[in-house]
Amino acid sequence: MNSTDPSRRTLLFALLASPLARAAGVGLLSIPALLHAADHSAAAHHAAAALTTLGADEAREFTAIAARILPSDDTPGATEGGVIYFIDHVLGSSRSELLEPLRAGLASLQAEAHGSFGVKRFSELDALRQDALLQSIEATPFFETMRFLTLAGMFTLPEYGGNREHVGWDLIGFDHRHAWQPPFGYYDADYLQRGE
């Protein structure tokens, strides 16, 4: 599958729209909060610095969850996008009140993984079993928050701590040039020839 595959793009746009529509009910992040979080996580993301809020076990599990929300296949996913740095900062700053509910949701998910499959951690399961567990909690605030944070981290400006090397933007075909030069479209394509 390539980065301009319409079915993949349609899925990503649907995923982006869905959590935003539910944001008010879930108590998720505002745009200023996302930008604040992104600004402070940029240095850590690009330097591959240690996380400041999540412990190693939590980071591994949240990374595994994000990797199933936006999996890596023949295109980059959440892991390549480095969304864990964005998530780490958000949970340690602008939305620290989400940290404990997410920890509780993770503990519940781990208990379900143990009860259903006899493993200690979600990350120990294969992709099919991970997907089955996540599908069973799809309507929970825990999953919706994780999905929103994953998508925000994947598609934010790279300097804000996610979307490493523009992988998110490339995935949806977004042209990330910072400036455009005339002529801008068909209506003025002959601008130079006309001598105007």
N, C-alpha and C positions, 0 to 999 in steps of 0.2 A: 504494500500500500504506500503511495507517495503522499507528500504533504498537501497536495491539492485534491485528494480523493474526496468527492462530494459527500459520501456517506460519513466519513470520519469528521469532516467539517460540520455537517449537520448535527451529528451527535454532540460535538463539543459546544456548538452554539446552544443546543438544547440544555446541556448541562450547565452552561453559564447562566442561562436565563432562569432555570428552575430554582436554585438556591436564592437568587436575588429576589425572586417573587415572594419567597417565604421568609426573607430576612427579618421582617418586622415581628413575625411570630416566634422566631427562634432566638431573637436578641443578638443577632450577629453584628458584623462590623460595618461601620460607616465608611464612606470613601475617605474622609480626612484621617480616620484611624488607620486605614490601610496604608495611606501614604506616609503617615508618621512611622508606622511599623516598618514599612519598606525602606524608608530613609535610613533608619538606624541599623537595619540588618544587612545593608549593602556591603559594608567592609568585611563583615564576617563571612558572607557568602563568597565573595571573590577571593578572600585569603584562605578559605577553607579552615577558618578558625574554629575553636571549640564552641559548642553551643553554651548558652548562658542560663537557660531556664530548664530545659529538659535534661533528665539524666540519660545515660547511654542506653539503658533498656527501653525507656520511654521513646527516645528518638528512633531507635531501631523499629519499634512497633508502629509508631506514627508514620515512619517512612514506608513500612510495608503496606499500611492501609492506603496511603497516598499513591503508592505504586499500583494498587489495584483500581483506584479511582481513575487514574490516568496511566495505564500500563505502558511499558516499553515493549514495542514490537519492532517492526521495521521503521518506525518513527520514534523519536524520543518521547519519554513520559515524564512523570513527576520526579523520578530519581535524577534524570539528566537535567531537569529544570532546576534542581537544587531547592525545592520548595520547603524543605525542613528548616532552613535558616530563617525563612520568612515566618513560618509557623512558630518557631522557637521565640522569635522576638515579639510577635503578637501576644503570645501567652505570657510573656514576661513584662509587658509594658501596657500598651493601650487597652488590652482586653484581658488583663490578668484574672478577672473574675471567671473567665472561661476555663482556666487551668484545672481547677478542682473538678468541675463537671466532666471535663474531658478525661481526666484521670479516672474518675468513677466509671465513665463509659468504657474506657479501655480495660479496667479491671473486670467489668461485666463481660466484655468480649473475650478476655482471656479465660474466664471461668467457663464460658460457653465452648471455647476451643478445647479446653481440658475435658469437659463433660461429654462433648460429642465425639472428639477424636483422640483423647488421651494424651494431648501435648500440653506443655506448659505455656507456650507462647503462640500467638497468632502467626508470627513470622515463620514458625517451623512448618506450617502447613503448605501444601502445594497450592498452586494458583486456583485450581477448581474448588478446593475446599475453602480457601480464603474468600472466593467470590460467593460461595453458598452462605457462609456466615454473614458477610456484608449485606447480601440480599435480604437476609432475615431481619436485619436491623435498619433497613433502608429508610424507614419513616421516623426514626428516632432523632431527637435533637443532637445526639452525639454524632451520628453519621452525617446529618445535614451540615453540622458545623465543620466536620472534617472535610467534607466535599467542598464547601465554600472556601475554606482556607487553602485547600489544595489547588483549586482553580485560580484563586487570587494570586497565589505564589507562582503559578505557572505562567500567567498571562500579564503580570504586572511589568512595569518598566524594569529592565535588567539592573539598572543602578539602584533599584529599590530592594534588591535581595532575592529576587526570583527570576524566572525566565532566563536562565544562564545562557549566554551566547545566542540570545533571541530564539531559543528552540520553541518556545510557546508561540511566538508570533509567526515563525516559519511554518509551524504546524497548521495554522489556520489561514496561511497565505497573506498575512498582513505585511504590507510594504513599510518597513521601518526606516525609510530614509528620513532624515531630519530636515531636509529642505528640498523644495522643488523649484525648478527654473522654468520660465516661460519658453515655448508655449505650453500651456497646461492641458489643452484638449483640442479636439478636432476643430472647434470653432475659431481658433487662432493659430492653427498649425502652419498657415502660410504667412504669419506675421512678419518674419524676416524678409521674405520675398517681396512683400508689399512695400517694404521700406518705411514702415510706421514706427 
